[in-house]
Amino acid sequence: MLTDAILAAAHYLAIFMVITFLTIETVLVRREWMPTAAARLARYDLIYFLMAMLALATGLGRLFYGVKGADFYLHNPVFHAKMTVFVLIGLISIYPTRRFSAWRKAAVANAAFVPSDQELSRVRRCLMWETHLIILLPILAAFMARGFGLR
């Protein structure tokens, strides 16, 4: 029971941190924040990634060591939908991550570097997709925790 509570708390904290750093990235992807934001975005994106991996690790901990057990989750299509959304968010985040790294390098080479409007727009669109999709995760989690999909 204690293990389950610790894993749940760590899972929730990691999720809050994912949302926090996704929000920071979304705010900083603006022309007026460049070039200062270019280096910061790469750092914040690394923390975003690490928090997403912590959320995944603690989620897997809950899956295998939690009170409900793996059978409860693995046979539930809502769990699979939740994991699909998580993977989709991860796939969408690849483009911004690559751009942030490139922008950081460009800002180091040129102190006046500013990404093109097209690049900023595309990265921002990806971040907005991530932001909108992440809202589905607690909704699916709430339904899953109450056994929806098992009936």
Secondary structure, 3 states (H helix, E strand, C coil): CHHHHHHHHHHHHHHHHHHHHHHHHHHHCCHHHCCHHHHHHHHHHHHHHHHHHHHHHHHHHHHHHCCCHHHHHHCCHHHHHHHHHHHHHHHHCHHHHHHHHHHHHHHHHCCCCCCCHHHHHHHHHHHHHHHHHHCHHHHHHHHHHCCCCCC
